[in-house]
Amino acid sequence: METRSDSVEVLVVGAGPTGLTAAMELSRLGVGVRIIDRASEPSTTSRALAVQARTLELMQPRGIGKEMVRLGNPARATALYGRGRRLAAVQLDRIPSRFNYVLLLAQAETERLLAAQLDAQGVLVERGVELVSLHQDTAAGGVEALLRTPDGTEELARCAYLIDASGAHSTVRRALELPFAGRELAQSYLLGDLYLDGAIPEDELSIFLAHNGFAAAFPMAGHRFRLMETDPDHHSKDETAPTLGELQRVYDRVSPIPARLRDLVWSSRFRINSRHLTTLRVGSVFLGGDAAHIHSPAGGQGMNTGIQDMVNLCWKLALVLNGRGRPELLDTYEAERLPIITQLVHTTERATQLFNSTNWMVHQLLSRTAPFALAFGQVQANAAAAVGEVAASYRTGPLAAPPTRVGKLRSGDRVPDLELTTGTGSHPVRLHQLLDLSGLTLLSTAADLPASVIDAIRPWADLITIRSASVAPAGAGVRGQDARIADSLSADPALLLLRPDGHLAAYAPVSHPGPLTHWLTKWCPPSAYGRRAGGASVSGHSRPERVDTTARRALP
């Protein structure tokens, strides 16, 4: 029997980290959202482990970052072993973020925290509900989705937009007949969560390179590790899960550090698929996470990329639904995220082929050049920033045109989380604490904001939170490009228009706010009306280390 449900603004399909992030963001921004998942219960396995610095920066003000850090195990280096010894290490403490490490946390825990925050915002995951088919209304807009509940009842649900976060076997992707371009890599792998007794550091990721195999150990604290190894016998992924003895034999063959594996919690075999969509939007449907891109786990980027997909999309979707963003703003989701996805799939595939190669000459070349390359500070800095995903930029996207810049910081870049002072005698605050997560932030580093600036942005008064703060010259702990940006902002007072995701929309000198109003006019229609009732009501939920931004500074 088919029933018809009330319409909702956004239907999210899939309650993994990507879908939960989407629902959390949209509900926080006052958007009516519904989230479904065909699984009857949340997953309890560890799966994706790595939470990167950029993800922690985004989750901290959204209410769950502090608890993620408390529960996780930080790894401050990635050590490479080969030729019977330790070769070199990528120093992750060089990541230009206060989260200068890779946090190892079971995906089940990440999902639990996201779901709890979503629940606190008044939205529950509807489990055991499956998307059967969908139809887009090209004339009136919106999507009709046929859903099947656990008792077999079918429901026709209508939504203005649908977000597909349902994973690698996406029904939406197949219904839209979107090609998932790429390939399955030839090598097969063993995976195991287990306990390990040996001298492997629990504050580092350990990668063991050998011409006859590969292994990587990811510490989850308390002698518990995730072990990933090449399968020497190239079993099918459908065969019986690997035994403890099988994992031990591969480990002994490639690692110079003696260790005893014990108490196997979970294991599996798998092959790596390296694929991505060439579009992330089809009409009123958006795709993200594993539904849009799957790739090698090298670097631990997959889950983080899906979460960041949704943070990019949802503030734009909320502005458009609230009538405060032009519809063209939604096209920038694909324009900004697809180049990052394409590069990530390419890079992780190449890295996997290189590190996992069983070719003796390739192994010799890698094991001899890696220590030499990692001896250079700039190589270390670039590698750390890439792993932490803080180097990802939208500077080539449409929201960054025409480009504006201050020092090394260009429109579209992530704004560094610099230490700022908001007034005489006040305690320093972090720049990311000043962000308005429900709108735009105008950060002035000048002592006084000229009346001409206030008059210029008045048509967007309901959309912009004004912050004034001074930037000190780079001090201890501020490195590289971040130090140069701090020095530039300290020397020359400026206006920075900041997006809710912490990227720079536009920069202007205090005397000439034209670049800011140009950006605002292009993407956000001026209005004399305030935001829709309830648009900021949920944003007051628990926000550790967060300056209150729910009450906007009124324009005089």
N, C-alpha and C positions, 0 to 999 in steps of 0.2 A: 504494500500500500504506500502510495506516495503522498507526502504532506508538503505544504509550502510554508517556509519560515519567514519571519520578518527580515527585511534587508539590513545589512550592516555595511559600514563604510569600507572596511578591509577584512578579508578572510585570509588567514595565514594557514598554509597547509604544511604540517611538519613541526614537531615540537622538540627538535634537537637544539643545539646552541644557536643556530642561525634563526630558526623560527621563534624561539623563545625571546631572543634579542629583539626581533622585529615587533612582537606583540608587546614586550616591555616598553620599548620606545614609543610606539604609537599610543598605547593607553596612557602613558605618562604625559603625552602631548595632547590629551583630550580627544583622541580619535577613537570612534567606536570600532572595536576590533574583536574578532572571534578567531580562536586557534584550535585546530583539530589535529589529531594524530591517529593513524590506524592501529598503532600498538596499544594494547590494553593496559600496559604498565610501563613506567619509565625504565630505561635500561639501567642495569646495575654493573656493567663491565667498564673497565677503565678507558678503553679505546683511545681517543686523542688525549695526550698527556700535557703537551707544552702549551702554556699560556704566555704569550709574548708581552714585552714591555708596552707596546702600543695598545694592546687590548686591556691591560691593567690600567693604563692612563684613562681609557674610556669608561671602564667599569667602576673606577673609584668614585667619581661624583654621582654615579647612577645607583649607588647603594650597595654594591656587592663586592667591590674591589678589596676592601679591608679584610673581609671574611675569606676571600680567595687566598690572599697572602697568608693569613693565619693558618689555613688548612694545608697549603701547598709546601713543597720543598724547593727552595731556590738553588739553581745551579749557576755558578758564576764563571764557568769556563767550559769549553768543549775541547777535550784532550784527544789528540791523534796518536795512535800507537802503530808501529810497524817495524819490520826488521828486528823484532825482539826487544824493542824498547819504546819509551815515550819519545815521540818526535817533536811535537809542538802543541800549542793550544791557542784557540781563539779566546781572548780574554773578554768575556761577556760583561764584566764590570766596566767596560769602556762604552757600553750603550749609553747615549746621552739622554738619560731619563733617570728619575729617582728610582724606578724599577729596573735597575741595571743588572738583570739576571733573567734566566728563563725559569719560570715557575712550573714545577711538575705537579700537576693536580689531575686526578682522574676525571674524565669527561662526565661521568655520572655525578660527581660532586658539582662541577660547573653547571650542569643542567639543573640540579637540585636547588642551587642558589638562585639561578635565573627564575625558576618556576616559583620559588618562595617570594621573590620580589614582585613577580607578576601577580601572584595571589594577593599580596599586600596592596596592589593597585586595583584590585577588584576584578581580575580576569582569571578564570580557571581553564586549564587545558581540557578539552573534550576528547577523552581517550576512547579508542575503539571505533572511531568515526573515520570512514574511508571516503576519499574522493573517487567517484566512479567515472565522471565525465564532466566536461564544462563546455559552455557555449558563450561566446562574446556577442553582445548586442552592438553591432557596428553603428547602428542608427542612433540609438538612445544612449549608448555607452554603458559600461558596466559588464558584469559577468554573472551568468547563471551557473551554479555548480550543483551537480547531482551528488548527494552524500548518502552513504549507507551506514546506519547505526549498528551497534552490536547485535540487536535483535532482528536484524534484517530489514528494518523499516527504511524506506528511501525518502529523502527529504530534498526539496529543491530550494537551495539557498541563493539569494541574490546579494551581490556586493558591488560597490563602486570599483574596487580594485582587489586583485588577488595576488598574494605573494607566495611563490612556490619555494619552500625550503624543505622539501620532502626527501632529499637525498639522491644518491646516485641512480636509483631505480625509479625516477620521477614519472608519475602518471601524467602530470601536466606537460612535461617536456615531450612525451610520446604523443599526447593528444594534439599538441601544437605542431607535431612533425618537425621538430627542430633537430638538425644533425648534431650529434655529440662527437665532434671531430677529435681524432687522436688515435691512440693505439694501446694495446696491452704489451708491457715490456716482457721480454723473454724469461728473465730470471724469476724463480719462485723463492718464497721466503718462509721462515719460521718465526712465530711470535709467541712469547710466553711471559706471563706475570708470575714471578717466583721470588724466593728468598735466596740470597747469595752470601756465602761466607768467604771473604777474601779481602785483599787490600785495594779494592776498587773504591775510589773516593765517592762519598755520598753527596758532595757539593759540586760535582762536575758531571757532564755528559762524557762518556768514554766511547770512542770509536776505534775499532781494531781493524786494521787494513792488512790483508795478506793476499798473495797471488792465488791461493787456493780457497778463498772464502772471505767473509766479512761478518762482523758482529758489532752491535751497538748496545750499550747498557745505559738505561735511563733511571736514575735513582729516585725512588719514591719515599725514602727515609725508612729507618728501622730495619735495614738490611733487605728491604723489598725493592726489586728492580723490574723494569720492563726490558726484556731482551729481544732484540731483532737480529736474525741471522739469515745468511743465504742458505738455501736448501741444496746440499750437494747432489741430491738424487732427483731433483726437479719433480717432486710429487705434484699431483693435481691438488688444487685447493679444496676439492671435495673429498679427499681421502681423510682417513682418521687423523685426528689432531696429533701433533708431535708429542712424544713422551719426554719426560725429564732426561732420560738417558740420551735421547737423540739431541736435545739441546746442549747437554753437557759435552757430547763428542765434538760438535761444531765449535763450541766455545774453546775447548782445549786445543783445537787445531789452529785457531787464529789469534788467541790472546796470549801475551807474554806474562800475564798476571795469574798465578794459580788461584783457583777459586772452586768452591764446592756449591753446586746448585742444589736447592732443596725446596720442598713444600710448594710444588707447582699449583698455582691458584687457577690458572686458565691458560689455554694455548690454542693456536690455530695456524693454518697455512694460508698464504695469500699470494696473489700476484698484483703488481702495480699497474693500474690503468692511468694513463696520462691523457686527459681529454678536457676540452672546454667548449662552451657555446661560443658562437660568433655574434650573438645578440643576447641581451639581458632583459629586453622588453618586447612584448608583442601586444600592442594595444593597451588593455587595462591589466595585463598580467606581467609581473616582474619575477625574475628568477635569481636565486642567489645560493651561496653555499655549495654543497655537493651536488645539488640539482643543476648547477651551472658550471662547476669545475671540480675535477678530481685529479689528483696527481700524487707523486711520490711523497712519503712522509718526511723526506729529507728536509731538515730545518724546522720541522714542527710548525708549518705555516697554515695547514688546511683549515682547521676549526677557527683559527684567528681571522683568516681571510673572510670566512662566512659571516662572522660576527661583525667585522668591519664593513662588509657589504651592506648590512642592514642599518648600521649607524649612519652610513652615507645616504641611504635611500630614505629613511623614515622622517628625518626633519624636513626634507623636501616634500614628501607626500603630505605631511601635516600642514605645511604652509599652503599648499595648493588646495587641500580640502577646506582649510580655514578661509580661503579667499585672499590670502596674503602673499601667495606666490603665483607667478604666472605659470600656466600649464607647461610651457617649454622647460621649466625647471626640472621636470621629471625626466626629460631626455638626457640630462647631465649625469644621471646614475650610470647608465651604460657608458657614456663618454669618459667618465672618470674611472670607473672600476675595471672595465674590460682591458685596458692596456696593462694594468697591474696584474690582473689574472693571467693574461697571455704571457707576460714576462715570467711570472711565477711558475707556470706550468713548464715553460721552456727551461728555466734555470734548474728546477728540481729534477727534471728528467736528465739533463746533462750531468748534474752532480751525482745522481744515482748511478748512471752508467760509468762515471769515472771512479767513484769510491768503491763500487761493487765489482769492478772489472777483475776477472780472473786471468787476464793477459799479463804475463810476467813483465813485459817491457813497460806496460802502462803502470803497473804497480811500482816498479822501480822508479819511474819518472815522478810519480806522485809522491812517493815517500822521500824522495831526495829534494824536490822543489818546495814542498809545503813548509819545512822549517825555514828555508831561505826567505820565502815570501812573507811568512808571518813574523819575521824579525823586524819588518818595517812598521813603524807606528801608524802610518796612514792606511796600510792594508788592514791592520788590526781594527782601526776605527771604522773603516768602511764595512768590514765583515760583521762587526758587532752591531752597527746600526741596521744592516740588512737583516740580520737574524731577529733583532728586536722589532722590526717592521716600522721603526720610527723614520726611516729614510723615504718611505713611500710618499709620493707627492702627486698633486693634481695640477701642477703648473702648466701642463700642456692641454688641459681641458678647457671647455668653453666658459666656465665660471671664473677662470683666471685671465680672461681677455677683456680689455687690453691689460697687459701685465704691469704690475706695480711692484716695487721692491724696496727693501731697506737693508742695506748691507748685503749679506748672503741670503736673506729671507725674501722669497718671492711669493706673490699671490698664488695660492694653491698649495703651498707648503704647510706642513704641520708646524704650528707655532711652538717654540721651545717652552718648557715649563719653568720659566725663569723665576727667580725670587724678586718680589716687588714690595714696595712700601706704599701704603695707601694714605698715609697722613703723618704728621709730626708726632713722634712718640709711639706710633702704632707698631704692632708686631709685623714682621715680614709675612707675606702670603705668597702662595704660588700662583703663577699666571693662570693655570688651568682651573684654580679655585674660583676665579672671577668670571668664568664663562657662564653665560645664561644658556642652559641646555634647552630652553623652550623658544629661543629666538636668537637674534643677533646681538653681539656685544660690541660696543664702540669703546675701545680702550685708548684713553688719552694719556700720554706720558708727559704732558705739559702741566704746569702748576695750575693754570686756569684755562677753562675751555672758552674760547672767544664766542661772543654772541653770534657772529657770522656762521659758525659751525652749527650752533643750536638751531638757528633759523633754517639752515640748509637741510637738516635732517628732520625737521618738524613733521613733514608729511608721513614719516615712518615712526612717529613717537610710540605707537603701540607695539612696535616690532623690535625696538632697540633698547637695550639696557646700557646706560653710560657708566663707565668705570674710569676713575682717574688714579694713576699710580706712577711712582717714579721707579726707574730701573737703575740699579747700581752697576758700575763697571764690573766686568766679569771677575769673580773671586775664585777662591779655592773650590774645586769640584766642578767648575764649569769649563768644558773643554771644547776645542775645535771650533766648528761652525757656530755652536751655541754661544761661545765666548765672543766671537766677532759680532754676532747679532746683539748681544747684551751691550757691548761697547758702543755700537751704532745707535741704539735706542737711548743710551745714557747721554751721548754727546748731542743728539739732535732730537728735541721733542717732536712727537709724531702722533698721528691718528691711525689706529689699526682697527679695521672692521673684521670681526672674528665670527666664524661660523659655529654652530652648536657642536660640530664634531672636532673643533680645535684647529681647523685649517684657516689660513689667512684668506679672507675674501678680497680685501683691497687695503692699500696703504696710501696715506696722504700726509703731506706736511700740515702742520696746524694752520698755516696761513692760507692753504688752498685745499678745501675739502672736496673739490670737483671729482676726483676719482671715486670717492665714496658714493656721492649722489648718482654718478654715472652707473655704478654697479647696482645700486638700489633701484633706480628707474628701470633698468633693463630686466631685472629678475623679480622685483616686488612692486606691484602697483601701489602708488601712494594712496592713503586712505585717511579719512577723518574718524574712522570707527575703531573701537578697541577690538581685541581679539575675542573670539567666540567664547561665551560663558563656559567655564570649565576647562579652558585650554591650558591653564597653569595650575589647576587645582591639585592634580596628582603629583606635580613636580616637587611638592614639599615633603614627600616620603623620605625616609632615612637617607641622608647623604653625608657620610663621613667626610671630614676635612673639606667641607663645602661652605662657601660664603652664600648666604641667602640671596637669591635672585628673583624670588617670586614677586616681590614688590619692586617695580621698576622705578628708577629715578625719574621724576617728572621733569619735563622741560619747562623752564620758566616762561 
